[in-house]
C-alpha cells in the first residue's frame, strides 16, 4: 500500500506541467502571432420570435507569425439563443495579413433581451482566450442597446431604424 502511495506521489509531482494558461509570449522563428476582431461586439436588434438571424465578425492575423486558432465557439448561449457551427471554426490557421469571417446565429423562441459571448482560443499571447460580447434585443425594444462589460468593452448602438436586424 505504501509503494502505491509513493508511486502516485512521484507521478503527480513529476507530471508534465508545461502547458498552462500563463500570460507568456509565444514566439516562433517568424515572430509573434496576433489578431484583431471587428466588430468587437455583436448586437442583434429588432428580433422576432422564431426567426433566425445571423451576424458575422472578422478575425485578421496582424502578427509576424501564423495565427493558429484552436477554436471559435459560444461560451454563453443565453439559453440556446446564440449558436456557431464549431465544425468550421476549429484548427484554423491564418498567415499574417489574412482574415476570416465567422458567423453567429441567433434565434429566440420568446421575446426578451439575451446576453451571451463568443470565444476565440488561439496562439496570440495577449488574446489566447478572447471573448466577444453578444446581445439580442426584441422587436420594439426602446432602451439603450448596450452590450458588454460597462467598464471596457461596452458598445452602444443607435440603429435609428426599426427595420435593422443586426448591427456592427
C-alpha positions as CSV (number, residue, x, y, z in Angstrom):
1,X,0.0,0.0,0.0
2,X,2.9,2.3,0.9
3,X,4.5,1.6,-2.5
4,X,1.3,2.6,-4.3
5,X,1.3,5.9,-2.4
6,X,4.9,6.6,-3.2
7,X,4.4,5.8,-6.9
8,X,1.3,8.1,-7.1
9,X,3.2,10.9,-5.3
10,X,6.1,10.6,-7.8
11,X,3.7,10.5,-10.8
12,X,1.7,13.5,-9.6
13,X,4.8,15.6,-8.7
14,X,6.7,14.8,-11.9
15,X,3.9,15.1,-14.5
16,X,4.4,17.5,-17.4
17,X,3.1,20.8,-16.1
18,X,4.4,22.7,-19.2
19,X,1.1,23.7,-20.7
20,X,-0.9,26.3,-18.8
21,X,-2.7,29.5,-19.4
22,X,0.1,31.7,-18.3
23,X,0.5,35.1,-19.9
24,X,3.8,34.4,-21.5
25,X,4.8,35.3,-25.1
26,X,4.6,32.7,-27.8
27,X,7.5,33.4,-30.1
28,X,8.2,31.4,-33.3
29,X,11.1,31.8,-35.7
30,X,8.9,34.2,-37.7
31,X,7.8,36.3,-34.7
32,X,4.6,36.6,-32.7
33,X,1.1,35.8,-33.7
34,X,-1.6,38.4,-33.0
35,X,-5.0,39.3,-34.3
36,X,-7.8,41.9,-34.4
37,X,-11.5,41.3,-34.3
38,X,-14.1,43.6,-36.0
39,X,-16.7,44.3,-34.7
40,X,-15.7,43.7,-31.1
41,X,-19.4,43.5,-30.0
42,X,-22.2,41.7,-31.8
43,X,-25.7,43.2,-31.4
44,X,-28.9,41.7,-32.9
45,X,-31.8,44.2,-32.9
46,X,-35.5,44.0,-33.8
47,X,-35.6,40.2,-33.3
48,X,-38.9,38.5,-33.8
49,X,-39.8,35.2,-32.1
50,X,-38.8,32.1,-34.1
51,X,-36.9,33.9,-36.8
52,X,-33.2,33.1,-37.4
53,X,-30.7,35.9,-37.6
54,X,-27.0,35.9,-38.4
55,X,-24.2,38.4,-37.9
56,X,-20.5,38.0,-38.7
57,X,-17.2,39.1,-37.2
58,X,-13.8,39.1,-38.8
59,X,-10.6,37.9,-37.4
60,X,-7.5,39.3,-39.1
61,X,-4.0,37.9,-38.4
62,X,-1.9,41.0,-37.7
63,X,1.3,39.5,-36.3
64,X,4.5,38.3,-37.9
65,X,3.8,34.6,-37.4
66,X,0.9,32.3,-38.4
67,X,-2.2,32.7,-36.2
68,X,-3.4,29.3,-35.1
69,X,-7.0,29.4,-33.9
70,X,-7.8,26.4,-31.8
71,X,-11.5,27.1,-32.0
72,X,-14.2,29.7,-32.1
73,X,-17.3,28.8,-30.1
74,X,-20.1,30.2,-27.9
75,X,-19.4,30.1,-24.2
76,X,-22.6,31.6,-23.1
77,X,-25.5,30.9,-25.4
78,X,-28.2,32.8,-23.4
79,X,-30.5,29.8,-23.0
80,X,-29.6,28.4,-26.5
81,X,-30.4,31.7,-28.4
82,X,-26.8,32.0,-29.8
83,X,-25.1,29.4,-31.9
84,X,-21.9,29.0,-34.0
85,X,-21.1,25.9,-36.1
86,X,-17.9,24.7,-34.5
87,X,-17.2,22.1,-37.2
88,X,-16.0,25.0,-39.4
89,X,-14.2,27.0,-36.6
90,X,-11.7,24.5,-35.3
91,X,-8.0,24.4,-36.2
92,X,-8.0,27.5,-38.4
93,X,-4.6,28.8,-39.5
94,X,-4.2,32.3,-40.8
95,X,-1.0,33.7,-42.3
96,X,-0.1,37.3,-41.5
97,X,-2.4,39.7,-43.2
98,X,-5.1,37.1,-43.9
99,X,-8.6,37.4,-42.4
100,X,-11.5,35.1,-41.9
101,X,-15.2,35.7,-41.2
102,X,-17.1,33.8,-38.6
103,X,-20.9,33.8,-38.2
104,X,-23.1,33.8,-35.1
105,X,-26.7,32.6,-35.4
106,X,-29.4,33.9,-33.1
107,X,-32.9,32.6,-32.7
108,X,-35.2,33.4,-29.8
109,X,-38.3,31.3,-29.0
110,X,-39.8,34.1,-26.9
111,X,-39.2,37.8,-26.9
112,X,-36.6,39.1,-24.5
113,X,-33.2,40.6,-24.0
114,X,-30.5,38.0,-24.3
115,X,-26.8,38.3,-23.5
116,X,-24.0,35.8,-24.4
117,X,-20.5,35.6,-25.7
118,X,-18.3,34.1,-28.3
119,X,-14.8,32.9,-27.6
120,X,-11.7,32.7,-29.7
121,X,-8.9,30.4,-28.5
122,X,-5.6,31.0,-30.3
123,X,-1.8,31.2,-30.0
124,X,-1.9,35.0,-29.6
125,X,-0.1,35.5,-26.3
126,X,-2.2,38.6,-25.3
127,X,-5.5,37.2,-26.6
128,X,-5.3,33.4,-26.0
129,X,-8.9,33.3,-24.8
130,X,-10.6,36.4,-26.3
131,X,-14.3,36.9,-25.5
132,X,-16.8,38.8,-27.8
133,X,-20.0,40.1,-26.1
134,X,-23.2,39.1,-28.0
135,X,-26.6,40.8,-27.2
136,X,-30.0,40.4,-28.7
137,X,-33.0,42.8,-28.4
138,X,-36.6,42.1,-29.3
139,X,-38.8,43.9,-31.8
140,X,-39.9,47.2,-30.3
141,X,-37.2,47.4,-27.6
142,X,-36.9,51.1,-26.6
143,X,-33.9,51.0,-24.2
144,X,-30.3,51.7,-24.9
145,X,-28.6,48.9,-26.9
146,X,-25.6,48.4,-24.7
147,X,-23.7,45.2,-24.8
148,X,-20.6,44.0,-22.9
149,X,-18.8,45.0,-19.7
150,X,-19.7,48.6,-18.9
151,X,-16.1,49.4,-17.9
152,X,-14.2,48.5,-21.1
153,X,-15.9,46.6,-23.9
154,X,-19.3,48.2,-23.9
155,X,-20.7,49.5,-27.1
156,X,-23.9,51.3,-27.5
157,X,-25.6,51.2,-30.9
158,X,-28.3,53.5,-32.1
159,X,-29.9,51.8,-35.1
160,X,-32.2,54.7,-35.9
161,X,-34.2,52.4,-38.0
162,X,-36.8,49.9,-36.8
163,X,-36.0,47.5,-39.7
164,X,-32.4,46.7,-38.7
165,X,-31.8,43.0,-37.8
166,X,-28.2,43.2,-36.8
167,X,-25.7,45.9,-36.4
168,X,-21.9,46.1,-36.5
